[in-house]
């Protein structure tokens, strides 16, 4: 896998994308720290998707999830712990007239000095 600094990638984007189209993978570096990976886009053959648009091949999803776990992006959950949490913690009931989370977010954005 080839590494490329952000400035070099910016200045030669077409050249690097041509390499990716040919199957190469690039690691993007910000001051020698990996920040992203550019990989070829894998197209799915027609007819390989289910009626709801989900991938028909569960092994592809499992492989992708295993890759994300290996990279430390996602971790395995605890289904029993989640079920216990859902049973022991009832949803919060807010008093009538309390603004929604969306309303609060909009208010905070309006008040922001940025």
Secondary structure per residue as TSV (DSSP state, phi and psi in degrees):
chain	resnum	aa	ss	phi	psi
A	1	X	-	360.0	131.6
A	2	X	E	-88.5	144.3
A	3	X	E	-106.6	146.2
A	4	X	E	-144.7	137.0
A	5	X	E	-75.7	154.5
A	6	X	H	-57.8	-45.8
A	7	X	H	-61.7	-43.2
A	8	X	H	-65.3	-40.6
A	9	X	H	-62.4	-43.6
A	10	X	H	-60.5	-43.7
A	11	X	H	-75.3	-23.0
A	12	X	T	-130.1	38.2
A	13	X	H	-56.7	-45.2
A	14	X	H	-60.4	-41.6
A	15	X	H	-64.4	-43.8
A	16	X	H	-69.1	-37.7
A	17	X	H	-65.9	-32.6
A	18	X	H	-63.0	-39.8
A	19	X	H	-63.8	-41.0
A	20	X	H	-64.3	-40.7
A	21	X	H	-58.6	-31.1
A	22	X	T	-81.9	-1.9
A	23	X	T	112.4	-3.0
A	24	X	-	-74.7	153.7
A	25	X	-	-114.3	139.6
A	26	X	E	-118.3	139.4
A	27	X	E	-105.4	123.7
A	28	X	E	-91.3	129.1
A	29	X	E	-112.2	138.8
A	30	X	E	-116.8	103.2
A	31	X	T	54.4	51.6
A	32	X	T	67.2	12.8
A	33	X	E	-109.5	122.3
A	34	X	E	-62.7	129.6
A	35	X	E	-122.8	-19.0
A	36	X	E	-159.0	162.8
A	37	X	E	-132.0	131.5
A	38	X	E	-107.5	121.6
A	39	X	-	-124.7	156.5
A	40	X	-	-60.6	143.5
A	41	X	-	-76.7	124.2
A	42	X	-	-94.1	112.3
A	43	X	-	-83.4	148.8
A	44	X	-	-96.2	142.1
A	45	X	-	-68.3	147.7
A	46	X	T	-59.9	141.4
A	47	X	T	88.7	-2.1
A	48	X	-	-93.1	5.0
A	49	X	B	-106.3	148.3
A	50	X	-	-77.2	179.5
A	51	X	T	-63.3	-32.4
A	52	X	T	-89.2	6.0
A	53	X	S	88.5	3.3
A	54	X	-	-82.0	155.4
A	55	X	B	-63.4	134.9
A	56	X	S	-79.8	-16.5
A	57	X	-	-100.7	99.6
A	58	X	H	-64.9	-25.1
A	59	X	H	-65.4	-31.6
A	60	X	H	-64.1	-42.6
A	61	X	H	-65.1	-42.6
A	62	X	H	-64.3	-39.3
A	63	X	H	-65.8	-42.2
A	64	X	H	-64.4	-42.9
A	65	X	H	-64.0	-41.3
A	66	X	H	-62.0	-39.1
A	67	X	H	-64.8	-42.8
A	68	X	H	-65.4	-36.0
A	69	X	H	-67.3	-41.2
A	70	X	H	-62.0	-37.2
A	71	X	T	-79.0	-8.3
A	72	X	T	80.4	15.5
A	73	X	S	-79.3	-39.4
A	74	X	S	-127.5	160.1
A	75	X	-	-128.5	166.9
A	76	X	-	-76.8	144.3
A	77	X	-	-92.3	175.5
A	78	X	-	-118.1	93.4
A	79	X	H	-59.4	-37.9
A	80	X	H	-66.4	-41.7
A	81	X	H	-64.2	-38.3
A	82	X	H	-66.5	-42.1
A	83	X	H	-62.9	-42.1
A	84	X	H	-62.3	-43.0
A	85	X	H	-61.3	-44.1
A	86	X	H	-64.9	-36.0
A	87	X	H	-72.7	-36.7
A	88	X	H	-92.3	-13.5
A	89	X	S	-120.2	104.4
A	90	X	-	-72.9	153.5
A	91	X	-	-59.6	146.3
A	92	X	-	-75.0	132.2
A	93	X	-	-102.1	115.6
A	94	X	-	-86.4	149.0
A	95	X	-	-62.4	151.2
A	96	X	T	-59.4	136.4
A	97	X	T	91.1	-3.8
A	98	X	-	-71.2	132.3
A	99	X	-	-65.7	150.7
A	100	X	-	-73.9	167.4
A	101	X	H	-61.1	-36.7
A	102	X	H	-66.0	-44.0
A	103	X	H	-61.0	-41.9
A	104	X	H	-64.0	-40.3
A	105	X	H	-63.4	-44.6
A	106	X	H	-61.4	-42.9
A	107	X	H	-62.1	-43.7
A	108	X	H	-63.0	-39.3
A	109	X	H	-66.4	-37.5
A	110	X	H	-67.2	-34.7
A	111	X	H	-81.7	-13.2
A	112	X	-	-64.2	141.8
A	113	X	-	-86.1	-3.5
A	114	X	-	-62.9	360.0
